[in-house]
Amino acid sequence: MVWDVCSWRDMGLLIRLETTLTGDRYLSILSNHLHSFMSIVHSDGLGQFQQDNATPQASRVATKWIQEHSSDFRHFHWPPKSPQMNIIEDIRDALLHAVEKRSPPPRTPIDFLTALQDS
């Protein structure tokens, strides 16, 4: 599994997740990757962070971190059971299509991550 942050201005680094995503692991991603991306790409403070309501994203530690950093960027609140409004599935589909067209195809998880990053 990979995690990424993107915006209309730029694309962040893909983060390879080797184990199940927990609230604590998600907190690490937020503090180590999201915060720096938002402060660089949206230094004007107008960046808006959107996530779905997956369990790690709705965890107490992640929710607390987002609240503590509310002055750095805005958080788009995603109501439970709301229609899908996240562009990540479109990006994922485009990336997978690009990787499928590679020759030779990726054979290892590292090859796959490299192919995703290149695409």
KESE-782061 format. One record per residue: x, y, z of N, C-alpha, C, O in turn; residue in one letter. Coordinates in pm, whole numbers. Example, Ala and Ser with C-alpha at 12.3 -4.5 7.8 and 13.67 -1.06 7.14 Angstrom:
2
 n.east n.north   n.up ca.east ca.north  ca.up c.east c.north   c.up o.east o.north   o.up resn
   1319    -569    780    1230     -450    780   1320    -330    780   1424    -332    846    A
   1285    -225    708    1367     -106    714   1290       3    787   1341     114    804    S
This chain:
119
 n.east n.north   n.up ca.east ca.north  ca.up c.east c.north   c.up o.east o.north   o.up resn
     85    -116      0       0        0      0     90     123      0    199     121     57    M
     43     228    -64     115      354    -64     23     466    -18   -100     456    -27    V
     83     571     32      11      690     73     75     806     -2    196     809    -24    W
     -8     902    -41      43     1018   -111    -39    1140    -76   -154    1130    -34    D
     22    1253    -93     -48     1380    -82    -29    1452   -215     79    1452   -273    V
   -137    1512   -263    -128     1583   -390   -215    1708   -382   -305    1719   -299    C
   -185    1798   -471    -267     1918   -484   -262    1962   -629   -188    1905   -709    S
   -339    2061   -662    -336     2112   -798   -204    2180   -827   -172    2206   -944    W
   -125    2210   -725       3     2276   -744    120    2178   -758    217    2206   -828    R
    110    2062   -692     224     1970   -690    182    1833   -639     70    1815   -589    D
    272    1738   -652     250     1601   -605    356    1572   -500    473    1605   -519    M
    316    1510   -390     410     1472   -286    476    1338   -316    445    1274   -416    G
    564    1298   -228     631     1169   -242    535    1056   -207    451    1070   -118    L
    549     945   -276     474      826   -238    540     764   -116    662     748   -112    L
    459     729    -19     509      668    103    467     521    101    347     491     97    I
    563     432    104     532      289    104    497     246    246    572     269    340    R
    381     184    260     335      134    389    353     -17    388    286     -89    314    L
    444     -65    471     476     -207    472    385    -287    564    382    -410    557    E
    312    -220    649     222     -289    742     88    -218    741     69    -118    673    T
     -3    -272    816    -136     -214    828   -127     -71    882    -49     -44    973    T
   -205      17    825    -207      155    870   -288     167    998   -406     132   1001    L
   -224     215   1102    -290      239   1230   -295     389   1254   -235     467   1179    T
   -365     429   1358    -371      571   1392   -234     629   1420   -204     740   1377    G
   -149     555   1492     -15      604   1523     72     613   1398    149     709   1384    D
     62     516   1309     139      522   1184     90     638   1097    169     707   1032    R
    -41     657   1095     -97      769   1017    -50     902   1075    -19     994   1000    Y
    -45     912   1206       4     1033   1272    148    1062   1228    183    1177   1203    L
    229     958   1219     367      974   1173    372    1029   1031    454    1115   1000    S
    285     980    944     279     1029    806    237    1176    804    295    1258    733    I
    135    1209    883      89     1348    888    202    1440    931    228    1542    866    L
    269    1406   1039     371     1495   1093    497    1497   1008    563    1601    998    S
    533    1385    946     658     1378    869    643    1416    722    742    1456    660    N
    523    1405    666     508     1428    523    403    1533    489    430    1623    409    H
    285    1522    547     180     1616    513    217    1759    554    203    1852    475    L
    264    1774    675     291     1908    727    394    1980    641    374    2097    607    H
    503    1913    606     606     1979    524    553    2009    384    582    2115    329    S
    476    1917    326     418     1940    193    329    2064    196    342    2152    111    F
    240    2070    292     146     2183    299    220    2314    325    184    2417    268    M
    324    2311    409     393     2436    440    475    2486    321    499    2606    309    S
    519    2395    234     596     2436    116    503    2471      0    514    2579    -58    I
    412    2382    -32     326     2399   -151    217    2502   -127    176    2573   -219    V
    170    2511     -4      63     2606     28    111    2699    141     46    2711    244    H
    225    2763    118     283     2851    219    192    2969    251    209    3036    353    S
     96    2995    162       1     3103    185   -105    3066    288   -189    3149    325    D
   -102    2940    336    -200     2894    435   -335    2861    376   -429    2832    450    G
   -347    2864    244    -476     2839    180   -495    2694    139   -598    2659     81    L
   -398    2609    168    -413     2468    136   -525    2405    216   -549    2442    331    G
   -591    2312    156    -702     2244    223   -677    2094    216   -663    2038    107    Q
   -672    2030    330    -645     1887    338   -775    1809    342   -866    1840    419    F
   -782    1708    256    -903     1625    249   -862    1480    269   -762    1435    212    Q
   -936    1409    346    -915     1267    367  -1051    1201    384  -1150    1270    410    Q
  -1056    1070    370   -1185     1005    393  -1195     967    541  -1112    1010    622    D
  -1292     890    576   -1314      857    717  -1264     718    752  -1325     649    834    N
  -1153     675    691   -1095      547    728  -1059     550    876  -1027     656    931    A
  -1063     437    939   -1039      429   1084   -911     498   1129   -916     576   1225    T
   -795     475   1065    -674      545   1111   -684     697   1097   -629     771   1179    P
   -754     742    995    -767      886    972   -862     951   1071   -851    1071   1100    Q
   -954     873   1123   -1050      926   1220  -1006     897   1364  -1081     923   1458    A
   -886     843   1380    -838      809   1515   -823     936   1600   -812    1046   1547    S
   -823     916   1730    -809     1031   1821   -677    1105   1799   -674    1228   1797    R
   -567    1028   1781    -437     1093   1768   -428    1174   1638   -373    1284   1637    V
   -483    1121   1530    -480     1193   1402   -571    1316   1407   -534    1424   1362    A
   -690    1298   1463    -783     1410   1475   -725    1521   1561   -739    1639   1528    T
   -660    1484   1670    -597     1583   1759   -486    1658   1685   -474    1780   1697    K
   -403    1584   1609    -294     1647   1536   -348    1747   1435   -296    1858   1424    W
   -451    1709   1361    -511     1799   1261   -566    1924   1329   -550    2035   1277    I
   -631    1909   1444    -683     2024   1516   -569    2115   1563   -581    2237   1557    Q
   -460    2055   1610    -346     2133   1658   -278    2211   1544   -215    2314   1570    E
   -291    2165   1422    -228     2231   1309   -328    2304   1220   -302    2330   1102    H
   -442    2337   1276    -547     2402   1197   -507    2541   1149   -567    2592   1054    S
   -408    2602   1211    -364     2733   1163   -269    2721   1043   -246    2819    973    S
   -215    2601   1018    -122     2579    908   -193    2551    775   -143    2587    669    D
   -307    2487    782    -386     2455    663   -527    2421    709   -551    2388    825    F
   -617    2428    615    -757     2397    646   -781    2248    627   -717    2183    544    R
   -873    2196    702    -910     2055    691  -1054    2048    641  -1146    2099    704    H
  -1070    1986    526   -1203     1968    468  -1270    1855    545  -1229    1739    534    F
  -1372    1887    622   -1443     1785    700  -1527    1699    607  -1608    1751    529    H
  -1508    1572    615   -1578     1476    529  -1688    1411    611  -1659    1327    696    W
  -1814    1446    589   -1922     1388    669  -1933    1237    646  -1914    1191    534    P
  -1964    1160    749   -1983     1016    732  -2091     987    627  -2190    1059    616    P
  -2069     882    552   -2163      834    451  -2191     938    342  -2297     938    281    K
  -2095    1026    320   -2113     1127    215  -2073    1068     80  -2000     969     76    S
  -2119    1128    -28   -2078     1079   -161  -1928    1095   -181  -1865    1181   -119    P
  -1873    1013   -265   -1730     1017   -293  -1695    1146   -365  -1745    1173   -474    Q
  -1608    1226   -305   -1565     1351   -366  -1413    1360   -372  -1359    1466   -402    M
  -1345    1251   -344   -1200     1251   -338  -1144    1212   -474  -1190    1116   -535    N
  -1045    1286   -522    -987     1259   -653   -886    1145   -651   -835    1106   -756    I
   -856    1092   -534    -748      993   -524   -776     868   -606   -683     808   -660    I
   -901     826   -617    -931      708   -697   -899     732   -845   -852     642   -914    E
   -925     852   -893    -891      886  -1031   -739     884  -1053   -690     835  -1155    D
   -667     937   -956    -521      937   -965   -468     793   -958   -380     755  -1035    I
   -523     715   -868    -481      575   -855   -504     499   -986   -416     427  -1032    R
   -621     516  -1044    -651      447  -1170   -554     488  -1281   -508     403  -1358    D
   -523     616  -1290    -430      663  -1392   -290     606  -1368   -222     566  -1463    A
   -247     603  -1244    -115      547  -1213   -109     398  -1244    -12     350  -1303    L
   -212     324  -1203    -214      180  -1230   -214     152  -1380   -148      59  -1425    L
   -288     230  -1456    -291      214  -1602   -152     238  -1660   -107     163  -1748    H
    -83     341  -1613      52      371  -1661    148     258  -1626    233     222  -1707    A
    136     203  -1506     225       94  -1463    197     -32  -1544    289    -105  -1580    V
     70     -59  -1571      34     -178  -1649     93    -175  -1789    119    -280  -1848    E
    113     -55  -1843     166      -42  -1979    318     -55  -1984    375     -60  -2093    K
    385     -61  -1869     532      -69  -1866    582    -203  -1917    519    -307  -1897    R
    694    -197  -1983     756     -320  -2031    905    -314  -1998    974    -223  -2045    S
    953    -406  -1922     883     -517  -1857    803    -468  -1738    832    -361  -1683    P
    703    -546  -1698     621     -505  -1583    702    -516  -1453    796    -595  -1445    P
    666    -439  -1353     737     -450  -1224    718    -589  -1164    609    -647  -1172    P
    823    -643  -1106     818     -780  -1053    826    -786   -901    790    -888   -842    R
    872    -681   -838     885     -680   -692    812    -558   -637    780    -465   -712    T
    784    -557   -507     720     -438   -448    802    -310   -469    746    -203   -492    P
    933    -321   -462    1018     -203   -485   1008    -158   -630   1000     -38   -658    I
   1009    -255   -725     992     -220   -866    857    -152   -889    848     -55   -965    D
    754    -202   -822     621     -143   -836    619       0   -783    564      89   -847    F
    679      22   -665     684      157   -608    761     250   -700    720     364   -721    L
    872     203   -754     951      285   -847    869     320   -970    872     433  -1018    T
    796     221  -1022     712      247  -1140    603     348  -1108    573     435  -1190    A
    544     340   -989     443      438   -949    504     576   -940    446     673   -988    L
    621     585   -878     686      716   -862    723     774   -997    709     895  -1020    Q
    772     689  -1088     809      737  -1222    687     785  -1300    695     878  -1379    D
    574     719  -1277     453      754  -1351    392     881  -1298    289     925  -1348    S
